[in-house]
Amino acid sequence: MLTSTPFNQLLLARCITAGDVVWHFHAQQRAVERGFAIAAVLTAIRTGEVIEDYSAERPRPTALVLGKIAGRALHAVVALDAAAEEAYIITLYEPDDTRFLPPDFRTRKQP
């Protein structure tokens, strides 16, 4: 049986603060499309809340983080490499009410 510990949000914040971040092309592309400054995205993730924890994911523990940029909700899928102390930003999107419950977009809608 595979066991995992909760996603390490403190390590995520440390990696972002230290600049130890790897951006997947898709995440950079989405930030530009939505007019989000990279610094604002990093702050939103660093100060955001893990709303879905996929710690058992391989090759790296992954999470869905809810952050805010200028009052707009932002979801970021991030992963951590604890051994290398690096954070990976996989994708970004603005949640909508087709998949998440407004007004805070923390809870996924049930099918």
Order of alpha helices (4+ residues) and beta strands (2+ residues): alpha-beta-alpha-alpha-beta-beta-beta-beta
